[in-house]
């Protein structure tokens, strides 16, 4: 049984709280985006991979339509009735309840359950702890209820739970990669059509090193909304000349250059980032498949520069991590990942250079940022799943 790193302690907590053994377990990983940033809400392409950090859920069915929850990390208890579509005051409860609401809206008959969950995806770091919770509970509800729900449908239910029930306006990437990740692969996702393809990372002996700057950002904050508004306004102006354009994903670099006179400086820079980032993402997928490490690294660094200079969502701390990483032999490429304004950077690193990079981050980052960084090392892992306990 792969994953389920927290299962023994979680089962013990469940049995202590509910006085019986859980019958199913579910898990869902966090994610890191290798390239394709701020393209998702512009109908573009993203290239995330699932990481070894995960959320685990254990559960047993109930017959009364009630869901009783133990958030083991928070040491908090809560409950709700299936069919109750009112968001609770406690934010932590909105994620599992929202998934139940969205799965129920599709006409599925869910079973109530007693459940406990925990995880090691750091909250607020940009590694999608919320999506991991949502997708793990989607799989738990399916397993307890005896339902065979395709991972794409679990991902969409989780996405709608976050947007419409929790109230955080995210794209679909986080839930899709958590539900659909594959070991040794990234996922090339078209955020308009939801077409997706697993991309083998043909870079033997390479790991993903994720550096958490420990600078937190609010995804729904004003700067994020401003960037979305800038992109929407750029599309509105470009439509005066480029008919049929629905989003920046429909604009080529050549078209943008020819129509730059329609945009003010700020919106021209925002649009240039998105248009070129889409092109970089598609090229990075091809380079990963071909095992072209040099080109992958060039594209990652170019992505960071674009996010820093054109989209202006980096931070001094993120820039420091990327600069430190770029000076370490064996680092293929590095960039900020996630919405920005803090959070994490990601680097692709030869296994023999991982400890050298960790040492440089530990030695140099505190002096530059005034705080320490957390370093996580991961290979791309399988996406979410569920299992019946006591059968393996």
N, C-alpha and C positions, 0 to 999 in steps of 0.2 A: 504494500500500500504506500505509494509515493506521497510525499508531503505529509500533512497532518502532524506537524512538528509539535503541536501543543496538546495532542489527544490524551495522553495518560492523565495529566493534571486536570484537564477539562472534564473528563469522565468522572474523576473523583469529586470535583466541585458540583457536577450535576447530581450525582448520587447523594451527596451530602444535603443538597438543597431540596431535591424532589423525592427522595426516598425510593428511587427505583433506577434501573439502568437505562441509559439511552439506547435506542435501537438503530439509529442512523447517524452518520457523520457526513459533513459537507465541508468543502474548503474552496477558497478562491484567492488567487495571488494578487499582490499589488503589481504595479507596472512602472516601467520607465519608457519614455519616448525617445528613440534614438535620433530621429529627425522628423521635421514636419510640425512646426510650432506656430500656433495661432492661425493654422490653415483650416482647422476643423469647422469653425463657424463660418468660414468662407467657402464651404462646400468642397474643400480640397482633399489632399491625401496626407496620411500620417503613417508612421512606421514604428509602432511601439513593440515592446517585448515584455512578457511576464517575468517577474522576478521571484526569488526564493522566499521573500517575506510574504506572509499570508495571513488570512483570517480563517479560523476553524470554528465550526458549529457542530454541536451534538444535540440530538432531539429524540423525543418519543411522542407518538400521537396521543391526542385526546379526543374524546367523542362529543364534547360540548361546544365546539366552535370557539374555544378560548385559546389564546396564545399567551403563555407565561414565559417571561424572559429573565435570564440572569446575564448581565453584562459583567463577566468575571473580572476584567481589568478595572472597571469602575466600581465594582462591588455594589452594583445597583440592581434592583428588581423592578419589573414593570409588567403590565399585561394589557391586552386589548382583545376585543371581540372581532372575529372575522366578519367582514361586511361593514365595519365602522370606518368611514372615510374621513373622519375628522382628525386632522393632524394633532398629535398630543403636544403638550407644552414642553416636555422633555425632548430635546433635540436628538439624543441618542436613540430614542425609540422610533423616531420618524423613519429611519432607514429600513428596518425590518418590516414595520407596519406598512410603509409605502409600497414595498415590494408585494406584500400580500394584497393590498388594494389593487395594484396594477395587474397582477396575475388573475385576480378575481373578476376584474372588468372584462377579461377575455372569455368569460363564461366557464372558467375552470372551477371545479368543486374542490376546495382546499380543506385539509384536515387541520383542526386545532392541534397545538403541540406544546409541550414543555420543552424549553430549549435553553442552552447556555452557549456563550461564544467568547472567544478571545482572539488575539492576534498580535503580530509584531510589526505590522506596517505602521511606521511612525505617523501620527496624526498631524496634519497641517504641513507635511514636508513636500507635497507635490507628487507622492508615489501612489495616490489614489486609494487611501484607506477606506473612504466612503464607498467607492465602487466595489472593493473587495468584500465589504460587509453586505452590500446589496446582492451581489452575485452569489455569495456563499448562502445567504438566506433564500435566494431563488432556488438554488439546488436543494436546500434542506426542505423547503415546502414541497418541492416536486417529489423528493424521495419519501417523505412521511405520508404524502397523499397518494402515492402509487401512480404518479403521473410521469409520462415520458415527454418532457418539454425540450424542444431543440435549444441548443445554447444561444443561437441568435435571438430566440424569443425571450429567453431569460435575460439576455443583455438589454433588449429593448424595454422590458418591464422594469429592470433596474434603472435604466436611463430615464424613463418617465417618472419613476419614483423620486429620483434626485431632482429633476426639473420641476415637476408638478406637485409633489407632496412635500419634499424637504424645502424646495424653493431656491435651489442653486442652479443657475443657468449654465450647465456644462454641455459639451458636445458628447458624441457617442463613443469616442475612442476608449475611454477608461473602462467602461463596462464591456465593450467588445473584446478587448485584449484579455481582460480578466476571465471572461467566459470561454474564449476561443484560443488562448495561447497554446503554443506547441513547443516542446523541448527542442532547443537548438535552432529555433526560428524566431524571426520577427513577423509581424502581421502588417501587410500593406493593405490599408483600409481606405476605400473611397467614401468619404463622409457624405456625399450626396446620394449615391446609389446603394451604399452599404455593401457593394461588392468587395470581396476581400480575398487575399491570397497569402498563404504562408511562404515566407521568404527564408530559405536556408541561409544561416550565417556561416558562410564557407571561409571562416578564419580560424583554423585549428589552433588550439592553445591560447585562445583569447577569452577574457572575461569582461563583464560589464562592471565597472567600478562607479558606484553612486556616492556622491559626496553631498551630504546635507549641510548647508551653510548655517543651519540653526537660526536663520532669519525667516520668520513666518510672514505670510502674505494672505490677504483675504481675497479669495477668488472672485467673489461678487462685488469687489470694491470698485471705486469710481474709475480708476485707471483702466481696469479691464473693460468696463462698460464704454469708456471713451474710445478705446481701440476698436471695439465693435462698431461704434457709431461712425468713426472715421472711415472704416472700410465700407460701410453701407452708403455713406455720402460719396465716396469715391466711385462706387458702382453707379449711383444715380447720375453723376456727372458724366461718366464714361459712356453711359447709354445714349447720350446725345449724339454720339458718333458711331458707337459700336452696338448695333442693334442685336437683340437677342441675348445680351449679357445679363445673366441672373445673379451672378456672384463673381468675385475676383478669380475663381478657378476657371472661368470662361475666357479670361484675358491672357494672351501670350505676352512674353517679354517684349516682342517686337511691336505688338499693338499698343502696349502701355507706353513705350517710348514714343511712338508716333502720336499718341493722344495726351502726352504729358501736359500740354498747354491748357487742358481742361481742368487741371487740378492745382490747388495751392501747394506750397512746399510740404506742409505736414502730411496732407493726404497722399501726395505723390510718394513720399517716403514710406508711408504705411502700405500703400498698394505695391510698391516695388518689393518690399519684403515678402509679402504674401505670394506674389506672382513668381518671384525667384525661388522662394522656399518650396513651392509646389514642384518646380522643376528639379530642385536639389533632391527632394524626397524620392521622386521617381528614378532619378539617376542613382541615388544611394542604394535603392533596392536592387538595381541591376549590378552595381559594384559589389554588393554583399554576395549575391549569387555567384558572381565571377571570381570571388576571392581577391578582389583588388583592394588590398588594405590601404595603399597609398591614396587612392581616390576617395575611399570612404572617409579617411581622416581629413582630407582637404575639404570635403563637403560639410563635415561636422564643424570645422573651424569657421568656414564661410557662413554657416547657419548662425553661429554665435555672434559673429561680427554684424550680421544683418539684424539680429534681434537687439543687439546693443546699440547700433548706430542708426538704423532706420526705424525699427519698431519701438525702440527705447523702453524695453521691459526688463533689461538686465539690472544688475546692481553691482556696487563695488565688490561685494563679497563673492558673487558669482564670477565676476571678471577675474578676481584673484585666484579662484580655484582653477579656472581654465588656463590662466597664465602659468600657474605652477605646474599643472599637468603637461602643458605643451613643452616644458623644459626637461621632462623626464624621458630618457631613452626607453623605448618600448611602449610608449603611449601612442596609439594609432591616431586618435582624435578625441576631442572633448568639446562640450558645449553645455550651456544651460539647458534644462529640460523642464517642462511644465509652463505654467502661466507667467512665471517670472516674478520680479519685485522681491525676490528671496526664494526659498525652497532649495532645490537640488541642481547639481550639475552631473553629467554622466560622461564617462570616458570609456572607450574601448582600449583594453590594455593587454599586452602579452602577459601570460601568466607569470613569467619570470620577473616581470617588472612591477607586479602588483604591490609587493611590500615596499619597494623603493618609492612608489607613488604615495603609499600610505605614510611612510616616514616623512616625506617632504611636506605633505599636507599637515601632519601633526607638528612639524617644526616651524613652518613658515606661515600657515594660515592664521594662527592666533595673533601673531605680531601685526599682520596686515588688517585683520578684521576685528580684533578685540574680543574674540570669542573662539571657542573650539568648534571643530567640525566633526560630524559623525560619518564614518566611512563604511559602506556596505559593498560586499563583493558577491556577484551572482552570475550564474549562467542563465540563459533563457530557459524557462521551465514550462511544464504543462499548465493549461488553464484549469478552470474550476471543474469540480466533480463531486460525486457523492458515493457513499458505500454503506452497505448494511453491516452493522457491527456484529462481531461474533462469528463471522463467516470466513475470516482470513487469519 
